[in-house]
Amino acid sequence: MGWVIQRTAHDGKIRHTAMFRDPYGRTRSAGTFATSREAERAAGRQDDSVANGTWIDPAAGRITFQEYAEEIWLPSRHLEVTTRAGYQSYLRNHFVPYFGHMRLARIMPSTVQAWVTQAVGLGLSPRSIAKYHVMLHSVFARAVRDRMIAFNPCENTELPKVVLAKTRILTPAEFESVLAAIPARFQALLLTDIETGLRWGELVALRPRHVDFLRRTITVQETIVEVSKKDSPTGQRMIVKPYPKNDQPRTLHVSQALIDILAARIAELGLGRDDLLFPSREIADGDPLSRGTFNTRFWRPAITKAGIDFPLRMHDLRHAHASWLLAGGADLKSVMERMGHAQIMTTQKYLHALPDADQKALAAFESVRRRGGS
Protein backbone atom coordinates (compact mmCIF):
# COMPACT_ATOMS: atom_id res chain seq x y z
CA MET A 1 0.00 0.00 0.00
CA GLY A 2 1.15 3.55 -0.71
CA TRP A 3 1.73 6.10 1.98
CA VAL A 4 2.28 9.83 2.41
CA ILE A 5 5.25 11.65 3.93
CA GLN A 6 4.76 15.18 5.21
CA ARG A 7 7.51 17.77 5.31
CA THR A 8 7.82 21.52 5.78
CA ALA A 9 9.08 23.45 2.78
CA HIS A 10 11.38 26.49 2.87
CA ASP A 11 8.39 28.78 2.71
CA GLY A 12 6.93 27.19 5.84
CA LYS A 13 4.14 25.38 4.03
CA ILE A 14 3.41 21.69 4.54
CA ARG A 15 4.07 19.48 1.52
CA HIS A 16 2.82 15.89 1.05
CA THR A 17 4.95 13.35 -0.88
CA ALA A 18 3.23 10.25 -2.26
CA MET A 19 5.27 7.07 -1.77
CA PHE A 20 4.83 3.50 -3.09
CA ARG A 21 6.87 0.36 -3.78
CA ASP A 22 7.67 -0.66 -7.35
CA PRO A 23 7.45 -4.30 -8.58
CA TYR A 24 10.97 -4.90 -7.28
CA GLY A 25 10.18 -3.67 -3.76
CA ARG A 26 12.06 -0.41 -4.11
CA THR A 27 10.63 2.73 -2.50
CA ARG A 28 9.49 5.29 -5.08
CA SER A 29 8.02 8.77 -5.05
CA ALA A 30 4.85 9.53 -7.00
CA GLY A 31 5.28 13.29 -6.62
CA THR A 32 4.79 16.03 -4.03
CA PHE A 33 1.42 17.73 -3.54
CA ALA A 34 -0.17 20.55 -1.58
CA THR A 35 -2.70 18.32 0.16
CA SER A 36 -2.56 14.90 1.75
CA ARG A 37 -5.61 13.80 -0.26
CA GLU A 38 -3.89 14.52 -3.59
CA ALA A 39 -0.80 12.61 -2.45
CA GLU A 40 -2.87 9.61 -1.34
CA ARG A 41 -4.59 9.48 -4.73
CA ALA A 42 -1.26 9.61 -6.55
CA ALA A 43 0.18 6.84 -4.40
CA GLY A 44 -2.96 4.78 -4.97
CA ARG A 45 -2.71 5.15 -8.73
CA GLN A 46 0.87 3.89 -8.67
CA ASP A 47 -0.13 0.99 -6.39
CA ASP A 48 -2.84 0.02 -8.86
CA SER A 49 -0.45 0.10 -11.85
CA VAL A 50 2.05 -2.08 -9.97
CA ALA A 51 -0.72 -4.51 -9.04
CA ASN A 52 -2.13 -4.87 -12.57
CA GLY A 53 1.29 -5.00 -14.27
CA THR A 54 1.05 -1.71 -16.18
CA TRP A 55 3.62 0.21 -14.16
CA ILE A 56 6.42 1.74 -16.24
CA ASP A 57 9.70 2.85 -14.75
CA PRO A 58 10.20 6.45 -15.94
CA ALA A 59 13.97 5.91 -15.94
CA ALA A 60 13.71 2.92 -18.29
CA GLY A 61 12.62 5.02 -21.23
CA ARG A 62 15.78 7.12 -20.98
CA ILE A 63 17.79 4.46 -22.80
CA THR A 64 18.46 5.50 -26.39
CA PHE A 65 17.00 3.71 -29.38
CA GLN A 66 20.46 2.59 -30.52
CA GLU A 67 21.36 1.17 -27.11
CA TYR A 68 18.10 -0.74 -26.81
CA ALA A 69 17.97 -2.02 -30.41
CA GLU A 70 21.62 -3.11 -30.64
CA GLU A 71 22.29 -4.25 -27.07
CA ILE A 72 18.94 -5.68 -25.93
CA TRP A 73 16.48 -6.26 -28.79
CA LEU A 74 18.72 -7.80 -31.48
CA PRO A 75 20.76 -10.12 -29.20
CA SER A 76 17.53 -11.53 -27.75
CA ARG A 77 16.16 -12.60 -31.15
CA HIS A 78 16.53 -16.16 -32.50
CA LEU A 79 17.08 -15.44 -36.18
CA GLU A 80 18.37 -17.02 -39.36
CA VAL A 81 21.84 -15.80 -40.36
CA THR A 82 20.51 -13.84 -43.33
CA THR A 83 17.65 -12.32 -41.31
CA ARG A 84 20.02 -11.18 -38.56
CA ALA A 85 22.41 -9.72 -41.12
CA GLY A 86 19.49 -7.91 -42.76
CA TYR A 87 18.33 -6.45 -39.44
CA GLN A 88 21.86 -5.26 -38.67
CA SER A 89 21.97 -3.59 -42.08
CA TYR A 90 18.56 -1.94 -41.56
CA LEU A 91 19.65 -0.59 -38.18
CA ARG A 92 22.93 0.74 -39.52
CA ASN A 93 21.56 2.31 -42.69
CA HIS A 94 17.99 3.37 -41.87
CA PHE A 95 17.20 3.50 -38.16
CA VAL A 96 20.26 4.44 -36.12
CA PRO A 97 21.00 7.54 -38.22
CA TYR A 98 17.47 8.81 -37.52
CA PHE A 99 16.37 7.37 -34.16
CA GLY A 100 19.70 6.30 -32.66
CA HIS A 101 20.31 9.25 -30.33
CA MET A 102 16.67 9.56 -29.22
CA ARG A 103 15.44 8.24 -25.87
CA LEU A 104 12.83 5.51 -26.29
CA ALA A 105 10.26 7.40 -24.22
CA ARG A 106 10.63 10.48 -26.43
CA ILE A 107 9.82 8.67 -29.69
CA MET A 108 6.21 9.44 -30.53
CA PRO A 109 3.92 8.27 -33.37
CA SER A 110 4.64 11.62 -35.04
CA THR A 111 8.38 10.83 -34.85
CA VAL A 112 7.86 7.55 -36.69
CA GLN A 113 5.61 9.29 -39.21
CA ALA A 114 8.35 11.86 -39.83
CA TRP A 115 10.78 9.01 -40.54
CA VAL A 116 8.36 7.59 -43.12
CA THR A 117 8.06 11.01 -44.77
CA GLN A 118 11.84 11.31 -44.93
CA ALA A 119 12.18 7.80 -46.37
CA VAL A 120 9.70 8.64 -49.13
CA GLY A 121 11.65 11.83 -49.87
CA LEU A 122 14.88 9.83 -50.14
CA GLY A 123 13.30 7.65 -52.81
CA LEU A 124 12.76 4.43 -50.86
CA SER A 125 10.04 2.31 -52.43
CA PRO A 126 6.72 1.80 -50.60
CA ARG A 127 7.48 -1.92 -50.38
CA SER A 128 10.87 -1.27 -48.73
CA ILE A 129 9.39 1.24 -46.29
CA ALA A 130 6.69 -1.25 -45.29
CA LYS A 131 9.33 -3.97 -44.76
CA TYR A 132 11.51 -1.70 -42.60
CA HIS A 133 8.47 -0.54 -40.63
CA VAL A 134 7.69 -4.15 -39.67
CA MET A 135 11.10 -4.42 -38.04
CA LEU A 136 10.77 -1.04 -36.33
CA HIS A 137 7.38 -2.06 -34.95
CA SER A 138 8.99 -5.23 -33.55
CA VAL A 139 11.67 -3.22 -31.72
CA PHE A 140 9.10 -1.03 -29.96
CA ALA A 141 6.75 -3.97 -29.29
CA ARG A 142 9.54 -5.68 -27.34
CA ALA A 143 10.25 -2.41 -25.48
CA VAL A 144 6.57 -2.32 -24.42
CA ARG A 145 6.78 -5.91 -23.18
CA ASP A 146 9.99 -5.04 -21.32
CA ARG A 147 8.12 -2.18 -19.56
CA MET A 148 10.52 0.32 -21.09
CA ILE A 149 7.74 2.37 -22.69
CA ALA A 150 3.97 2.52 -22.28
CA PHE A 151 2.92 2.20 -25.94
CA ASN A 152 4.22 1.31 -29.39
CA PRO A 153 4.74 4.50 -31.46
CA CYS A 154 4.55 2.43 -34.67
CA GLU A 155 0.85 1.72 -34.21
CA ASN A 156 -1.36 3.27 -36.89
CA THR A 157 1.52 4.70 -38.92
CA GLU A 158 0.36 5.92 -42.34
CA LEU A 159 2.52 4.08 -44.85
CA PRO A 160 2.74 4.77 -48.59
CA LYS A 161 0.52 2.48 -50.63
CA VAL A 162 2.20 -0.53 -52.17
CA VAL A 163 0.98 -0.99 -55.74
CA LEU A 164 1.37 -4.57 -56.88
CA ALA A 165 2.76 -4.70 -60.40
CA LYS A 166 1.57 -7.47 -62.70
CA THR A 167 4.18 -10.21 -62.83
CA ARG A 168 5.72 -10.87 -66.25
CA ILE A 169 6.63 -14.54 -66.60
CA LEU A 170 9.45 -15.69 -68.86
CA THR A 171 8.22 -17.79 -71.78
CA PRO A 172 9.96 -20.99 -72.94
CA ALA A 173 11.10 -19.24 -76.13
CA GLU A 174 12.59 -16.36 -74.14
CA PHE A 175 14.38 -18.80 -71.85
CA GLU A 176 16.00 -20.44 -74.87
CA SER A 177 17.24 -17.01 -75.96
CA VAL A 178 18.78 -16.35 -72.55
CA LEU A 179 20.31 -19.84 -72.48
CA ALA A 180 21.95 -19.22 -75.84
CA ALA A 181 23.30 -15.84 -74.66
CA ILE A 182 24.81 -17.02 -71.36
CA PRO A 183 28.42 -18.30 -71.40
CA ALA A 184 28.56 -22.07 -71.92
CA ARG A 185 29.99 -22.65 -68.42
CA PHE A 186 26.69 -21.47 -66.89
CA GLN A 187 24.24 -23.28 -69.16
CA ALA A 188 23.99 -26.29 -66.84
CA LEU A 189 23.25 -23.89 -63.98
CA LEU A 190 20.33 -22.31 -65.87
CA LEU A 191 18.99 -25.66 -67.06
CA THR A 192 19.03 -27.00 -63.50
CA ASP A 193 17.27 -23.92 -62.17
CA ILE A 194 14.50 -23.83 -64.77
CA GLU A 195 13.78 -27.55 -64.24
CA THR A 196 13.87 -27.51 -60.44
CA GLY A 197 12.87 -23.96 -59.46
CA LEU A 198 15.55 -23.89 -56.76
CA ARG A 199 16.35 -20.72 -54.84
CA TRP A 200 19.79 -19.29 -55.57
CA GLY A 201 21.28 -20.46 -52.28
CA GLU A 202 19.94 -23.99 -52.84
CA LEU A 203 21.19 -24.04 -56.42
CA VAL A 204 24.80 -23.05 -55.70
CA ALA A 205 24.92 -25.45 -52.72
CA LEU A 206 24.24 -28.54 -54.88
CA ARG A 207 26.89 -31.27 -54.82
CA PRO A 208 27.20 -34.56 -56.75
CA ARG A 209 26.06 -36.50 -53.65
CA HIS A 210 22.70 -34.69 -53.88
CA VAL A 211 22.02 -36.24 -57.31
CA ASP A 212 20.57 -39.75 -57.55
CA PHE A 213 21.39 -40.83 -61.09
CA LEU A 214 19.38 -44.07 -60.94
CA ARG A 215 16.17 -42.57 -59.56
CA ARG A 216 16.69 -39.31 -61.49
CA THR A 217 16.24 -37.08 -58.47
CA ILE A 218 17.92 -34.09 -56.87
CA THR A 219 17.67 -33.68 -53.10
CA VAL A 220 17.88 -30.19 -51.64
CA GLN A 221 19.75 -30.62 -48.35
CA GLU A 222 21.85 -27.48 -48.03
CA THR A 223 21.77 -23.81 -48.84
CA ILE A 224 24.50 -21.18 -49.04
CA VAL A 225 23.70 -17.72 -47.73
CA GLU A 226 25.74 -14.70 -48.75
CA VAL A 227 26.03 -11.84 -46.26
CA SER A 228 28.17 -8.77 -45.78
CA LYS A 229 31.30 -9.54 -43.76
CA LYS A 230 30.47 -6.75 -41.31
CA ASP A 231 27.13 -8.42 -40.56
CA SER A 232 28.37 -12.02 -40.56
CA PRO A 233 28.58 -13.75 -37.16
CA THR A 234 31.66 -15.67 -38.35
CA GLY A 235 33.25 -12.98 -40.48
CA GLN A 236 32.70 -15.15 -43.57
CA ARG A 237 30.76 -13.91 -46.58
CA MET A 238 29.53 -17.35 -47.69
CA ILE A 239 27.85 -19.46 -45.01
CA VAL A 240 26.74 -23.06 -45.62
CA LYS A 241 23.58 -24.08 -43.79
CA PRO A 242 22.63 -27.76 -43.41
CA TYR A 243 19.01 -27.27 -44.50
CA PRO A 244 17.26 -24.96 -46.97
CA LYS A 245 14.46 -22.55 -46.19
CA ASN A 246 11.73 -23.85 -43.83
CA ASP A 247 14.24 -26.43 -42.52
CA GLN A 248 12.74 -29.13 -44.75
CA PRO A 249 14.94 -30.99 -47.26
CA ARG A 250 13.02 -32.02 -50.35
CA THR A 251 13.59 -34.39 -53.27
CA LEU A 252 12.70 -33.43 -56.84
CA HIS A 253 12.36 -35.67 -59.88
CA VAL A 254 14.13 -34.36 -62.97
CA SER A 255 14.47 -35.39 -66.59
CA GLN A 256 17.01 -37.86 -67.92
CA ALA A 257 18.34 -35.05 -70.11
CA LEU A 258 19.28 -32.98 -67.05
CA ILE A 259 20.78 -36.03 -65.32
CA ASP A 260 22.98 -36.58 -68.39
CA ILE A 261 24.07 -32.92 -68.38
CA LEU A 262 25.03 -33.04 -64.71
CA ALA A 263 26.84 -36.37 -65.12
CA ALA A 264 28.87 -34.92 -68.00
CA ARG A 265 29.71 -31.85 -65.93
CA ILE A 266 30.90 -33.94 -62.98
CA ALA A 267 33.10 -36.04 -65.24
CA GLU A 268 34.50 -33.04 -67.14
CA LEU A 269 35.47 -31.12 -63.99
CA GLY A 270 36.52 -34.20 -62.04
CA LEU A 271 34.19 -33.31 -59.16
CA GLY A 272 34.13 -35.40 -56.01
CA ARG A 273 30.96 -36.24 -54.10
CA ASP A 274 31.30 -33.24 -51.80
CA ASP A 275 32.47 -30.67 -54.36
CA LEU A 276 30.13 -27.91 -55.49
CA LEU A 277 28.39 -28.54 -58.82
CA PHE A 278 28.45 -24.84 -59.71
CA PRO A 279 31.54 -23.25 -58.10
CA SER A 280 32.87 -19.77 -58.82
CA ARG A 281 35.61 -21.29 -60.96
CA GLU A 282 35.39 -24.41 -63.09
CA ILE A 283 37.57 -26.51 -60.79
CA ALA A 284 37.06 -29.23 -58.23
CA ASP A 285 36.81 -28.00 -54.64
CA GLY A 286 35.93 -24.51 -55.91
CA ASP A 287 34.46 -21.70 -53.81
CA PRO A 288 30.73 -20.88 -53.88
CA LEU A 289 29.49 -18.74 -56.75
CA SER A 290 28.56 -15.21 -55.66
CA ARG A 291 25.12 -14.01 -56.71
CA GLY A 292 26.35 -10.43 -57.13
CA THR A 293 29.31 -11.43 -59.29
CA PHE A 294 27.17 -13.70 -61.45
CA ASN A 295 24.50 -11.02 -61.94
CA THR A 296 26.95 -8.27 -62.86
CA ARG A 297 29.38 -10.17 -65.07
CA PHE A 298 27.22 -12.77 -66.74
CA TRP A 299 23.44 -12.61 -66.14
CA ARG A 300 22.72 -8.98 -67.06
CA PRO A 301 24.90 -9.02 -70.19
CA ALA A 302 23.12 -12.20 -71.30
CA ILE A 303 19.71 -10.60 -70.75
CA THR A 304 20.73 -7.65 -72.91
CA LYS A 305 22.20 -9.90 -75.59
CA ALA A 306 19.04 -12.05 -75.64
CA GLY A 307 16.89 -8.96 -76.27
CA ILE A 308 14.71 -9.41 -73.16
CA ASP A 309 12.72 -6.16 -72.90
CA PHE A 310 11.56 -6.40 -69.27
CA PRO A 311 13.41 -6.62 -65.94
CA LEU A 312 14.44 -10.24 -65.46
CA ARG A 313 16.29 -11.60 -62.45
CA MET A 314 17.88 -15.00 -62.08
CA HIS A 315 15.26 -15.60 -59.34
CA ASP A 316 12.56 -15.22 -61.99
CA LEU A 317 13.53 -18.62 -63.39
CA ARG A 318 12.02 -20.01 -60.18
CA HIS A 319 8.81 -18.11 -60.89
CA ALA A 320 8.81 -19.40 -64.47
CA HIS A 321 9.26 -22.98 -63.25
CA ALA A 322 6.18 -22.77 -61.02
CA SER A 323 4.07 -21.04 -63.66
CA TRP A 324 5.01 -23.50 -66.37
CA LEU A 325 4.11 -26.41 -64.07
CA LEU A 326 0.66 -24.97 -63.38
CA ALA A 327 0.14 -24.11 -67.03
CA GLY A 328 0.91 -27.72 -67.88
CA GLY A 329 -1.77 -28.98 -65.52
CA ALA A 330 0.20 -29.78 -62.34
CA ASP A 331 -1.89 -29.53 -59.18
CA LEU A 332 -1.20 -26.84 -56.58
CA LYS A 333 -0.17 -29.25 -53.80
CA SER A 334 2.50 -30.89 -55.97
CA VAL A 335 3.88 -27.53 -57.07
CA MET A 336 3.86 -26.30 -53.48
CA GLU A 337 5.97 -29.27 -52.35
CA ARG A 338 8.32 -28.98 -55.30
CA MET A 339 8.91 -25.28 -54.66
CA GLY A 340 9.40 -25.78 -50.93
CA HIS A 341 6.63 -23.33 -50.03
CA ALA A 342 5.37 -23.37 -46.44
CA GLN A 343 1.87 -22.24 -47.46
CA ILE A 344 -0.24 -22.98 -50.51
CA MET A 345 -1.21 -19.29 -50.73
CA THR A 346 2.35 -18.60 -51.87
CA THR A 347 1.98 -21.11 -54.69
CA GLN A 348 -1.42 -19.80 -55.76
CA LYS A 349 -0.02 -16.47 -56.89
CA TYR A 350 1.59 -18.21 -59.87
CA LEU A 351 -1.86 -19.13 -61.19
CA HIS A 352 -2.54 -15.44 -61.80
CA ALA A 353 0.90 -14.81 -63.25
CA LEU A 354 0.30 -16.88 -66.38
CA PRO A 355 0.01 -14.69 -69.49
CA ASP A 356 -3.15 -16.48 -70.67
CA ALA A 357 -4.80 -16.97 -67.27
CA ASP A 358 -7.62 -14.53 -68.00
CA GLN A 359 -8.36 -16.06 -71.40
CA LYS A 360 -8.48 -19.55 -69.84
CA ALA A 361 -10.87 -18.32 -67.17
CA LEU A 362 -13.17 -16.80 -69.79
CA ALA A 363 -13.05 -19.98 -71.90
CA ALA A 364 -14.03 -22.07 -68.86
CA PHE A 365 -16.94 -19.71 -68.14
CA GLU A 366 -18.21 -19.87 -71.71
CA SER A 367 -17.88 -23.68 -71.75
CA VAL A 368 -20.08 -24.01 -68.64
CA ARG A 369 -22.58 -21.49 -69.99
CA ARG A 370 -22.92 -23.33 -73.27
CA ARG A 371 -23.56 -26.61 -71.47
CA GLY A 372 -26.24 -24.99 -69.36
CA GLY A 373 -28.05 -23.59 -72.36
CA SER A 374 -28.05 -26.75 -74.47
C-alpha positions in Angstrom: 0.0 0.0 0.0 1.1 3.5 -0.7 1.7 6.1 2.0 2.3 9.8 2.4 5.2 11.6 3.9 4.8 15.2 5.2 7.5 17.8 5.3 7.8 21.5 5.8 9.1 23.4 2.8 11.4 26.5 2.9 8.4 28.8 2.7 6.9 27.2 5.8 4.1 25.4 4.0 3.4 21.7 4.5 4.1 19.5 1.5 2.8 15.9 1.0 5.0 13.4 -0.9 3.2 10.3 -2.3 5.3 7.1 -1.8 4.8 3.5 -3.1 6.9 0.4 -3.8 7.7 -0.7 -7.4 7.4 -4.3 -8.6 11.0 -4.9 -7.3 10.2 -3.7 -3.8 12.1 -0.4 -4.1 10.6 2.7 -2.5 9.5 5.3 -5.1 8.0 8.8 -5.0 4.9 9.5 -7.0 5.3 13.3 -6.6 4.8 16.0 -4.0 1.4 17.7 -3.5 -0.2 20.5 -1.6 -2.7 18.3 0.2 -2.6 14.9 1.7 -5.6 13.8 -0.3 -3.9 14.5 -3.6 -0.8 12.6 -2.5 -2.9 9.6 -1.3 -4.6 9.5 -4.7 -1.3 9.6 -6.6 0.2 6.8 -4.4 -3.0 4.8 -5.0 -2.7 5.1 -8.7 0.9 3.9 -8.7 -0.1 1.0 -6.4 -2.8 0.0 -8.9 -0.4 0.1 -11.8 2.0 -2.1 -10.0 -0.7 -4.5 -9.0 -2.1 -4.9 -12.6 1.3 -5.0 -14.3 1.0 -1.7 -16.2 3.6 0.2 -14.2 6.4 1.7 -16.2 9.7 2.8 -14.7 10.2 6.5 -15.9 14.0 5.9 -15.9 13.7 2.9 -18.3 12.6 5.0 -21.2 15.8 7.1 -21.0 17.8 4.5 -22.8 18.5 5.5 -26.4 17.0 3.7 -29.4 20.5 2.6 -30.5 21.4 1.2 -27.1 18.1 -0.7 -26.8 18.0 -2.0 -30.4 21.6 -3.1 -30.6 22.3 -4.3 -27.1 18.9 -5.7 -25.9 16.5 -6.3 -28.8 18.7 -7.8 -31.5 20.8 -10.1 -29.2 17.5 -11.5 -27.8 16.2 -12.6 -31.2 16.5 -16.2 -32.5 17.1 -15.4 -36.2 18.4 -17.0 -39.4 21.8 -15.8 -40.4 20.5 -13.8 -43.3 17.7 -12.3 -41.3 20.0 -11.2 -38.6 22.4 -9.7 -41.1 19.5 -7.9 -42.8 18.3 -6.5 -39.4 21.9 -5.3 -38.7 22.0 -3.6 -42.1 18.6 -1.9 -41.6 19.7 -0.6 -38.2 22.9 0.7 -39.5 21.6 2.3 -42.7 18.0 3.4 -41.9 17.2 3.5 -38.2 20.3 4.4 -36.1 21.0 7.5 -38.2 17.5 8.8 -37.5 16.4 7.4 -34.2 19.7 6.3 -32.7 20.3 9.3 -30.3 16.7 9.6 -29.2 15.4 8.2 -25.9 12.8 5.5 -26.3 10.3 7.4 -24.2 10.6 10.5 -26.4 9.8 8.7 -29.7 6.2 9.4 -30.5 3.9 8.3 -33.4 4.6 11.6 -35.0 8.4 10.8 -34.9 7.9 7.5 -36.7 5.6 9.3 -39.2 8.3 11.9 -39.8 10.8 9.0 -40.5 8.4 7.6 -43.1 8.1 11.0 -44.8 11.8 11.3 -44.9 12.2 7.8 -46.4 9.7 8.6 -49.1 11.7 11.8 -49.9 14.9 9.8 -50.1 13.3 7.6 -52.8 12.8 4.4 -50.9 10.0 2.3 -52.4 6.7 1.8 -50.6 7.5 -1.9 -50.4 10.9 -1.3 -48.7 9.4 1.2 -46.3 6.7 -1.3 -45.3 9.3 -4.0 -44.8 11.5 -1.7 -42.6 8.5 -0.5 -40.6 7.7 -4.2 -39.7 11.1 -4.4 -38.0 10.8 -1.0 -36.3 7.4 -2.1 -35.0 9.0 -5.2 -33.6 11.7 -3.2 -31.7 9.1 -1.0 -30.0 6.8 -4.0 -29.3 9.5 -5.7 -27.3 10.2 -2.4 -25.5 6.6 -2.3 -24.4 6.8 -5.9 -23.2 10.0 -5.0 -21.3 8.1 -2.2 -19.6 10.5 0.3 -21.1 7.7 2.4 -22.7 4.0 2.5 -22.3 2.9 2.2 -25.9 4.2 1.3 -29.4 4.7 4.5 -31.5 4.5 2.4 -34.7 0.8 1.7 -34.2 -1.4 3.3 -36.9 1.5 4.7 -38.9 0.4 5.9 -42.3 2.5 4.1 -44.9 2.7 4.8 -48.6 0.5 2.5 -50.6 2.2 -0.5 -52.2 1.0 -1.0 -55.7 1.4 -4.6 -56.9 2.8 -4.7 -60.4 1.6 -7.5 -62.7 4.2 -10.2 -62.8 5.7 -10.9 -66.2 6.6 -14.5 -66.6 9.4 -15.7 -68.9 8.2 -17.8 -71.8 10.0 -21.0 -72.9 11.1 -19.2 -76.1 12.6 -16.4 -74.1 14.4 -18.8 -71.9 16.0 -20.4 -74.9 17.2 -17.0 -76.0 18.8 -16.3 -72.5 20.3 -19.8 -72.5 22.0 -19.2 -75.8 23.3 -15.8 -74.7 24.8 -17.0 -71.4 28.4 -18.3 -71.4 28.6 -22.1 -71.9 30.0 -22.6 -68.4 26.7 -21.5 -66.9 24.2 -23.3 -69.2 24.0 -26.3 -66.8 23.3 -23.9 -64.0 20.3 -22.3 -65.9 19.0 -25.7 -67.1 19.0 -27.0 -63.5 17.3 -23.9 -62.2 14.5 -23.8 -64.8 13.8 -27.5 -64.2 13.9 -27.5 -60.4 12.9 -24.0 -59.5 15.5 -23.9 -56.8 16.3 -20.7 -54.8 19.8 -19.3 -55.6 21.3 -20.5 -52.3 19.9 -24.0 -52.8 21.2 -24.0 -56.4 24.8 -23.0 -55.7 24.9 -25.4 -52.7 24.2 -28.5 -54.9 26.9 -31.3 -54.8 27.2 -34.6 -56.7 26.1 -36.5 -53.7 22.7 -34.7 -53.9 22.0 -36.2 -57.3 20.6 -39.8 -57.5 21.4 -40.8 -61.1 19.4 -44.1 -60.9 16.2 -42.6 -59.6 16.7 -39.3 -61.5 16.2 -37.1 -58.5 17.9 -34.1 -56.9 17.7 -33.7 -53.1 17.9 -30.2 -51.6 19.7 -30.6 -48.4 21.8 -27.5 -48.0 21.8 -23.8 -48.8 24.5 -21.2 -49.0 23.7 -17.7 -47.7 25.7 -14.7 -48.7 26.0 -11.8 -46.3 28.2 -8.8 -45.8 31.3 -9.5 -43.8 30.5 -6.8 -41.3 27.1 -8.4 -40.6 28.4 -12.0 -40.6 28.6 -13.8 -37.2 31.7 -15.7 -38.3 33.2 -13.0 -40.5 32.7 -15.1 -43.6 30.8 -13.9 -46.6 29.5 -17.4 -47.7 27.9 -19.5 -45.0 26.7 -23.1 -45.6 23.6 -24.1 -43.8 22.6 -27.8 -43.4 19.0 -27.3 -44.5 17.3 -25.0 -47.0 14.5 -22.5 -46.2 11.7 -23.8 -43.8 14.2 -26.4 -42.5 12.7 -29.1 -44.8 14.9 -31.0 -47.3 13.0 -32.0 -50.3 13.6 -34.4 -53.3 12.7 -33.4 -56.8 12.4 -35.7 -59.9 14.1 -34.4 -63.0 14.5 -35.4 -66.6 17.0 -37.9 -67.9 18.3 -35.0 -70.1 19.3 -33.0 -67.0 20.8 -36.0 -65.3 23.0 -36.6 -68.4 24.1 -32.9 -68.4 25.0 -33.0 -64.7 26.8 -36.4 -65.1 28.9 -34.9 -68.0 29.7 -31.9 -65.9 30.9 -33.9 -63.0 33.1 -36.0 -65.2 34.5 -33.0 -67.1 35.5 -31.1 -64.0 36.5 -34.2 -62.0 34.2 -33.3 -59.2 34.1 -35.4 -56.0 31.0 -36.2 -54.1 31.3 -33.2 -51.8 32.5 -30.7 -54.4 30.1 -27.9 -55.5 28.4 -28.5 -58.8 28.4 -24.8 -59.7 31.5 -23.2 -58.1 32.9 -19.8 -58.8 35.6 -21.3 -61.0 35.4 -24.4 -63.1 37.6 -26.5 -60.8 37.1 -29.2 -58.2 36.8 -28.0 -54.6 35.9 -24.5 -55.9 34.5 -21.7 -53.8 30.7 -20.9 -53.9 29.5 -18.7 -56.7 28.6 -15.2 -55.7 25.1 -14.0 -56.7 26.4 -10.4 -57.1 29.3 -11.4 -59.3 27.2 -13.7 -61.4 24.5 -11.0 -61.9 26.9 -8.3 -62.9 29.4 -10.2 -65.1 27.2 -12.8 -66.7 23.4 -12.6 -66.1 22.7 -9.0 -67.1 24.9 -9.0 -70.2 23.1 -12.2 -71.3 19.7 -10.6 -70.7 20.7 -7.6 -72.9 22.2 -9.9 -75.6 19.0 -12.0 -75.6 16.9 -9.0 -76.3 14.7 -9.4 -73.2 12.7 -6.2 -72.9 11.6 -6.4 -69.3 13.4 -6.6 -65.9 14.4 -10.2 -65.5 16.3 -11.6 -62.5 17.9 -15.0 -62.1 15.3 -15.6 -59.3 12.6 -15.2 -62.0 13.5 -18.6 -63.4 12.0 -20.0 -60.2 8.8 -18.1 -60.9 8.8 -19.4 -64.5 9.3 -23.0 -63.2 6.2 -22.8 -61.0 4.1 -21.0 -63.7 5.0 -23.5 -66.4 4.1 -26.4 -64.1 0.7 -25.0 -63.4 0.1 -24.1 -67.0 0.9 -27.7 -67.9 -1.8 -29.0 -65.5 0.2 -29.8 -62.3 -1.9 -29.5 -59.2 -1.2 -26.8 -56.6 -0.2 -29.3 -53.8 2.5 -30.9 -56.0 3.9 -27.5 -57.1 3.9 -26.3 -53.5 6.0 -29.3 -52.4 8.3 -29.0 -55.3 8.9 -25.3 -54.7 9.4 -25.8 -50.9 6.6 -23.3 -50.0 5.4 -23.4 -46.4 1.9 -22.2 -47.5 -0.2 -23.0 -50.5 -1.2 -19.3 -50.7 2.4 -18.6 -51.9 2.0 -21.1 -54.7 -1.4 -19.8 -55.8 0.0 -16.5 -56.9 1.6 -18.2 -59.9 -1.9 -19.1 -61.2 -2.5 -15.4 -61.8 0.9 -14.8 -63.2 0.3 -16.9 -66.4 0.0 -14.7 -69.5 -3.1 -16.5 -70.7 -4.8 -17.0 -67.3 -7.6 -14.5 -68.0 -8.4 -16.1 -71.4 -8.5 -19.6 -69.8 -10.9 -18.3 -67.2 -13.2 -16.8 -69.8 -13.0 -20.0 -71.9 -14.0 -22.1 -68.9 -16.9 -19.7 -68.1 -18.2 -19.9 -71.7 -17.9 -23.7 -71.7 -20.1 -24.0 -68.6 -22.6 -21.5 -70.0 -22.9 -23.3 -73.3 -23.6 -26.6 -71.5 -26.2 -25.0 -69.4 -28.1 -23.6 -72.4 -28.1 -26.7 -74.5 
